[in-house]
Amino acid sequence: MSSLSVVVHQDADAFGAAVAREIADLVLSAQKPVVLGLATGSTPIPVYKHLVALLQGQGDLSHVHTFNLDEYEGLAPDNEQSYRYFMHEHLFRHLSIPPSQIHFPGGAGDYDAQIAAAGGIDIQVLLVIVVCCFHFCSSQLLGIGVNGHIGFNEPGSEAGSRTRRVELSEETRRANARFFGGDVGATPSHAITMGVATIAAARRVVLGATGAGKAEIMARLLGAGAGPYTPELPASVLLRHAGCVFHLDAAAAAQLKK
Ligand code: F6R
């Protein structure tokens, strides 16, 4: 995997601290608007904890624009399992980012067009990322599903896919049932997600993976080194992305070949 950029941190907290520092440096040094692509789930929680500590009380964040990766269909913003609620609790309620500059897919208008109008995502963090472009600086944070999904682009997603409504796989619904009282039937069956091409268009991408549960998929993803896009493994689009850094903790890196 010599052409891939892989950073291994001691644990999830060290991972969160490093990624948060990267995003905070981008935000605090920017002379222009910054566009951050953000993820939900368990993986980014330590990132947001450290990011709040770094940015709270830092004054003006009126240059920051955010675009979240995905949102469940059918959950109101005040539903505790909605991604809007998650982001409000973990990040937005602590920071002074103008509400009009916080975006989720599934609202009015064309999401990809809105991202383009903001200047494009400079950094896509799949579980963390920072990007700088001509007019804007951005960061996209991404996690990865145990089946290799990014956002809610499940196995079989086309390389050219854009923001759209998708059906969640059984595997993803089983994995996410932990947030719905363990009841797969109560776990949403559909979502709106940025597409594979939407994510890959970010100038810079950080994919984060923590915990032993991600060791197998990270070995599968990184084991083959840089290669072509494989629809069965949507995260493989990042193997050819020149601006992608894979941030893992030691547990998620345990099955990587030395
Ligand atoms: C979340 C998202 C998903 C998660 C992935 C991993 O916005 O798009 O792709 O990143 O399912 O979830 P966790 O971090 O909970 O293991």
Residues whose N, C-alpha, C, O or C-beta is under 5 A from the ligand:
A	BS01	F6R	A39 T40 G41 S42 T43 P44 L69 D70 L126 L142 G143 I144 G145 H149 I150 G151 F152
